[in-house]
Amino acid sequence: MPRKHGLITNHRELPYNPELKERAREMRNNSTKGEIKFWCELLRKRKSDYQFYRQKIILHYIVDFYCAKLKLVVEIDGTSHEGKEEYDKNRENDLNKLGLKVVRYEDLDVLNNFHLVEKDFKEQIRIREMEVGPR
């Protein structure tokens, strides 16, 4: 597999930094309450028509959830994102350059207004299906 700036890539995968594998594993094992709720209520295989991956490494980033068929990234932003707006904006721009769409939800909204998050997420899926074409 070719390497570019520490990234591994091939024709079927997005470029990723293999040095982040252990960190991604740690993050899967230490998910926030909002991430756990979102995963359990919306993304598990039996609850979604799409396969999502948790803590997927893309480029030099670890995204909360990723669906390859929809080229969709879902981020659940908690207190760790406070003061990192510029970083998050740059990160989102880098992911957009790969043709990915990033959808963000606040951790507290997932926990306290789940019905609204669920409604919006289903709408985002519908929109993304139209953008990327039939499966």
KOLVO-417440 format. One record per atom (N, C-alpha, C): x, y, z; atom name. Coordinates in nm, 3 decimals. Atoms other than C-alpha are relative to their C-alpha. Layout:
# KOLVO-417440
x,y,z,at
X,Y,Z,CA
...
***
This chain:
# KOLVO-417440
x,y,z,at
0.084,-0.119,0.000,N
0.000,0.000,0.000,CA
0.088,0.125,0.000,C
-0.081,-0.122,0.005,N
0.138,0.341,-0.089,CA
-0.015,0.084,0.125,C
0.002,-0.090,-0.116,N
0.230,0.581,0.188,CA
0.021,0.143,-0.046,C
-0.018,-0.141,0.030,N
0.196,0.957,0.173,CA
-0.014,0.076,0.132,C
-0.001,-0.078,-0.125,N
0.289,1.173,0.473,CA
-0.049,-0.084,0.118,C
0.036,0.087,-0.111,N
0.250,0.877,0.712,CA
-0.136,-0.064,-0.014,C
0.132,0.057,0.022,N
-0.089,0.782,0.565,CA
0.012,-0.125,-0.086,C
0.011,0.118,0.084,N
-0.174,0.444,0.419,CA
-0.128,0.015,-0.080,C
0.120,-0.008,0.084,N
-0.415,0.429,0.129,CA
0.005,-0.111,-0.104,C
0.009,0.086,0.116,N
-0.534,0.194,-0.140,CA
-0.125,0.041,-0.077,C
0.109,-0.045,0.087,N
-0.798,0.212,-0.413,CA
-0.139,-0.016,0.064,C
0.131,0.021,-0.060,N
-1.084,0.093,-0.186,CA
-0.021,0.074,0.132,C
0.009,-0.060,-0.133,N
-1.008,0.272,0.139,CA
0.034,0.148,-0.003,C
-0.041,-0.138,-0.020,N
-0.980,0.627,0.256,CA
0.140,0.000,0.060,C
-0.133,-0.007,-0.063,N
-0.629,0.738,0.354,CA
-0.013,0.012,0.151,C
0.005,-0.006,-0.146,N
-0.558,0.687,0.722,CA
0.139,-0.016,0.059,C
-0.126,0.009,-0.072,N
-0.278,0.709,0.975,CA
-0.005,-0.124,0.090,C
0.004,0.124,-0.078,N
-0.212,0.356,1.109,CA
0.048,0.016,0.144,C
-0.049,-0.022,-0.136,N
-0.042,0.502,1.415,CA
-0.115,0.035,0.097,C
0.114,-0.035,-0.084,N
-0.390,0.601,1.544,CA
-0.087,-0.120,0.039,C
0.084,0.118,-0.027,N
-0.523,0.243,1.566,CA
-0.023,-0.023,0.150,C
0.014,0.024,-0.144,N
-0.457,0.203,1.938,CA
-0.087,0.108,0.065,C
0.081,-0.110,-0.054,N
-0.606,0.546,2.017,CA
-0.147,-0.018,-0.037,C
0.138,0.024,0.043,N
-0.919,0.462,1.815,CA
-0.063,-0.112,0.084,C
0.049,0.110,-0.084,N
-0.955,0.136,2.011,CA
-0.032,0.051,0.140,C
0.025,-0.058,-0.133,N
-0.925,0.327,2.339,CA
-0.127,0.084,0.000,C
0.118,-0.086,0.009,N
-1.188,0.575,2.224,CA
-0.128,-0.082,-0.012,C
0.117,0.088,0.009,N
-1.428,0.291,2.131,CA
-0.036,-0.055,0.138,C
0.023,0.056,-0.133,N
-1.386,0.152,2.480,CA
-0.035,0.106,0.105,C
0.028,-0.109,-0.093,N
-1.435,0.493,2.645,CA
-0.091,0.106,-0.063,C
0.091,-0.091,0.069,N
-1.721,0.644,2.447,CA
-0.078,0.086,0.099,C
0.083,-0.084,-0.086,N
-1.925,0.932,2.585,CA
-0.141,-0.060,0.007,C
0.137,0.048,-0.013,N
-2.281,0.870,2.700,CA
-0.081,0.031,-0.125,C
0.070,-0.037,0.122,N
-2.408,1.056,2.395,CA
0.036,-0.091,-0.117,C
-0.043,0.090,0.106,N
-2.200,0.843,2.159,CA
-0.062,-0.138,0.017,C
0.058,0.132,-0.027,N
-2.323,0.524,2.326,CA
-0.149,-0.001,-0.035,C
0.144,-0.007,0.028,N
-2.687,0.634,2.306,CA
-0.023,0.006,-0.152,C
0.016,-0.014,0.145,N
-2.652,0.740,1.940,CA
0.027,-0.133,-0.069,C
-0.035,0.130,0.058,N
-2.484,0.409,1.852,CA
-0.108,-0.103,0.026,C
0.097,0.103,-0.038,N
-2.730,0.191,2.040,CA
-0.138,0.025,-0.059,C
0.136,-0.033,0.043,N
-3.046,0.374,1.933,CA
-0.015,0.016,-0.152,C
0.014,-0.031,0.143,N
-2.967,0.457,1.568,CA
0.089,-0.079,-0.095,C
-0.097,0.047,0.098,N
-2.662,0.294,1.418,CA
0.028,-0.149,-0.002,C
-0.029,0.143,0.003,N
-2.638,-0.068,1.516,CA
-0.061,-0.062,-0.124,C
0.039,0.060,0.128,N
-2.674,-0.292,1.213,CA
-0.150,-0.032,-0.006,C
0.140,0.040,0.005,N
-3.019,-0.418,1.306,CA
-0.096,0.119,0.006,C
0.086,-0.118,-0.012,N
-3.150,-0.062,1.354,CA
0.016,0.095,-0.118,C
-0.027,-0.090,0.111,N
-3.007,0.103,1.045,CA
0.012,-0.081,-0.128,C
-0.017,0.065,0.130,N
-3.015,0.017,0.677,CA
0.144,0.006,-0.047,C
-0.139,-0.021,0.040,N
-2.649,0.115,0.663,CA
0.095,-0.048,0.108,C
-0.104,0.040,-0.095,N
-2.332,-0.014,0.822,CA
0.082,0.123,0.037,C
-0.082,-0.108,-0.053,N
-2.160,0.242,1.041,CA
0.114,-0.060,0.080,C
-0.116,0.040,-0.078,N
-1.817,0.211,1.198,CA
0.021,0.104,0.109,C
-0.029,-0.089,-0.113,N
-1.725,0.356,1.536,CA
0.148,0.033,0.001,C
-0.138,-0.047,-0.015,N
-1.409,0.562,1.583,CA
0.085,-0.043,-0.119,C
-0.067,0.031,0.127,N
-1.300,0.531,1.221,CA
0.113,0.100,-0.024,C
-0.115,-0.084,0.030,N
-0.957,0.663,1.129,CA
-0.009,0.043,-0.147,C
-0.003,-0.056,0.134,N
-0.963,0.893,0.825,CA
0.104,0.113,0.002,C
-0.113,-0.092,0.000,N
-0.651,1.090,0.733,CA
0.072,-0.010,0.135,C
-0.064,-0.001,-0.133,N
-0.498,1.197,1.068,CA
-0.103,0.022,0.110,C
0.111,-0.024,-0.094,N
-0.837,1.209,1.242,CA
-0.068,-0.131,0.038,C
0.087,0.110,-0.041,N
-1.059,0.971,1.433,CA
-0.140,0.058,0.009,C
0.137,-0.051,0.001,N
-1.425,1.034,1.353,CA
-0.086,-0.092,0.086,C
0.084,0.079,-0.090,N
-1.700,0.918,1.587,CA
-0.069,-0.115,-0.073,C
0.072,0.101,0.076,N
-1.907,0.732,1.325,CA
0.019,0.026,-0.149,C
-0.020,-0.016,0.144,N
-1.859,0.664,0.955,CA
-0.078,-0.107,-0.076,C
0.070,0.089,0.090,N
-2.077,0.511,0.683,CA
0.063,0.014,-0.138,C
-0.069,-0.005,0.129,N
-1.884,0.423,0.366,CA
-0.098,0.017,-0.116,C
0.095,-0.008,0.112,N
-2.190,0.378,0.141,CA
-0.053,0.141,-0.019,C
0.052,-0.136,0.007,N
-2.317,0.726,0.225,CA
0.111,0.105,0.001,C
-0.112,-0.093,-0.017,N
-1.970,0.881,0.266,CA
-0.040,0.107,0.102,C
0.056,-0.086,-0.104,N
-2.112,1.022,0.586,CA
0.075,-0.020,0.132,C
-0.064,-0.002,-0.131,N
-1.933,1.117,0.908,CA
-0.099,0.063,0.097,C
0.085,-0.056,-0.105,N
-2.132,1.174,1.227,CA
0.089,0.026,0.121,C
-0.077,-0.040,-0.118,N
-1.971,1.363,1.513,CA
-0.096,0.036,0.112,C
0.074,-0.034,-0.120,N
-2.113,1.383,1.864,CA
0.094,0.087,0.083,C
-0.090,-0.096,-0.063,N
-1.956,1.695,2.015,CA
-0.034,0.021,0.147,C
0.014,-0.022,-0.144,N
-1.908,1.703,2.390,CA
0.092,0.111,0.046,C
-0.083,-0.106,-0.057,N
-1.704,1.920,2.620,CA
0.142,0.000,-0.055,C
-0.136,0.006,0.055,N
-1.380,1.802,2.457,CA
0.015,0.088,-0.125,C
-0.006,-0.085,0.121,N
-1.470,2.018,2.153,CA
-0.002,0.149,0.033,C
0.005,-0.141,-0.039,N
-1.502,2.341,2.351,CA
0.136,0.066,-0.021,C
-0.124,-0.072,0.028,N
-1.243,2.593,2.236,CA
0.078,-0.055,-0.118,C
-0.069,0.061,0.115,N
-1.150,2.377,1.936,CA
-0.077,0.022,-0.130,C
0.083,-0.027,0.117,N
-1.383,2.536,1.683,CA
0.082,0.009,-0.129,C
-0.086,-0.016,0.118,N
-1.101,2.626,1.443,CA
0.054,-0.137,-0.045,C
-0.048,0.135,0.030,N
-0.956,2.273,1.462,CA
-0.112,-0.081,-0.066,C
0.113,0.074,0.055,N
-1.301,2.123,1.400,CA
-0.036,0.047,-0.141,C
0.030,-0.055,0.132,N
-1.357,2.354,1.103,CA
0.102,-0.050,-0.102,C
-0.105,0.050,0.090,N
-1.022,2.257,0.945,CA
-0.017,-0.149,-0.026,C
0.022,0.144,0.009,N
-1.091,1.891,1.014,CA
-0.115,-0.029,-0.096,C
0.117,0.020,0.085,N
-1.433,1.915,0.851,CA
0.034,0.034,-0.146,C
-0.042,-0.036,0.136,N
-1.281,2.091,0.547,CA
0.083,-0.111,-0.064,C
-0.083,0.109,0.051,N
-1.022,1.813,0.509,CA
-0.086,-0.121,-0.037,C
0.089,0.113,0.028,N
-1.296,1.548,0.527,CA
-0.088,0.029,-0.120,C
0.081,-0.040,0.116,N
-1.513,1.740,0.278,CA
0.077,-0.017,-0.130,C
-0.084,0.013,0.120,N
-1.221,1.738,0.032,CA
0.006,-0.145,-0.049,C
0.005,0.141,0.038,N
-1.248,1.357,0.033,CA
-0.139,-0.041,-0.049,C
0.136,0.029,0.043,N
-1.614,1.384,-0.066,CA
-0.091,-0.045,0.112,C
0.080,0.043,-0.116,N
-1.742,1.317,0.285,CA
-0.085,0.116,0.051,C
0.087,-0.097,-0.066,N
-2.030,1.496,0.451,CA
0.011,-0.023,0.150,C
-0.011,0.009,-0.146,N
-1.997,1.573,0.822,CA
-0.127,0.057,0.061,C
0.118,-0.042,-0.074,N
-2.305,1.592,1.044,CA
0.039,0.002,0.147,C
-0.038,-0.015,-0.141,N
-2.263,1.718,1.401,CA
-0.123,0.014,0.088,C
0.103,-0.014,-0.104,N
-2.479,1.684,1.710,CA
0.071,0.024,0.133,C
-0.052,-0.023,-0.135,N
-2.417,1.812,2.060,CA
-0.032,-0.120,0.088,C
0.018,0.113,-0.093,N
-2.371,1.541,2.322,CA
-0.124,0.020,0.087,C
0.116,-0.026,-0.086,N
-2.629,1.706,2.548,CA
-0.131,-0.011,-0.076,C
0.122,0.017,0.080,N
-2.884,1.715,2.265,CA
-0.033,-0.147,-0.020,C
0.023,0.144,0.015,N
-2.838,1.342,2.206,CA
-0.060,-0.056,0.129,C
0.049,0.052,-0.128,N
-2.898,1.280,2.577,CA
-0.135,0.057,0.040,C
0.120,-0.066,-0.052,N
-3.177,1.532,2.640,CA
-0.109,0.027,-0.102,C
0.098,-0.027,0.107,N
-3.350,1.587,2.304,CA
0.014,-0.103,-0.111,C
-0.031,0.105,0.096,N
-3.298,1.253,2.137,CA
-0.100,-0.005,-0.116,C
0.100,0.006,0.106,N
-3.625,1.264,1.943,CA
0.028,0.101,-0.111,C
-0.035,-0.102,0.101,N
-3.511,1.584,1.767,CA
0.125,-0.041,-0.078,C
-0.123,0.047,0.065,N
-3.165,1.443,1.694,CA
-0.034,-0.115,-0.096,C
0.038,0.114,0.084,N
-3.319,1.122,1.559,CA
-0.073,0.047,-0.126,C
0.074,-0.053,0.114,N
-3.558,1.314,1.335,CA
0.095,0.067,-0.100,C
-0.096,-0.067,0.088,N
-3.276,1.531,1.197,CA
0.092,-0.101,-0.067,C
-0.091,0.100,0.056,N
-3.046,1.233,1.149,CA
-0.066,-0.076,-0.114,C
0.072,0.072,0.106,N
-3.307,1.046,0.947,CA
-0.016,0.089,-0.124,C
0.009,-0.094,0.111,N
-3.353,1.358,0.732,CA
0.136,0.013,-0.069,C
-0.135,-0.009,0.057,N
-2.974,1.385,0.685,CA
0.032,-0.124,-0.084,C
-0.019,0.125,0.076,N
-2.968,1.019,0.570,CA
-0.074,0.011,-0.134,C
0.081,-0.013,0.122,N
-3.248,1.088,0.320,CA
0.068,0.095,-0.100,C
-0.068,-0.098,0.086,N
-3.065,1.394,0.184,CA
0.127,-0.061,-0.059,C
-0.127,0.059,0.048,N
-2.735,1.207,0.161,CA
-0.025,-0.110,-0.102,C
0.033,0.103,0.100,N
-2.899,0.917,-0.025,CA
-0.022,0.064,-0.136,C
0.023,-0.070,0.126,N
-3.009,1.165,-0.291,CA
0.132,0.055,-0.057,C
-0.128,-0.058,0.045,N
-2.660,1.322,-0.304,CA
0.093,-0.104,-0.060,C
-0.095,0.101,0.046,N
-2.466,0.998,-0.349,CA
-0.060,-0.100,-0.098,C
0.066,0.089,0.094,N
-2.724,0.813,-0.559,CA
-0.041,-0.132,0.063,C
0.053,0.126,-0.054,N
-2.877,0.467,-0.522,CA
0.113,-0.089,0.053,C
-0.100,0.088,-0.060,N
-2.702,0.208,-0.310,CA
0.030,-0.117,-0.088,C
***
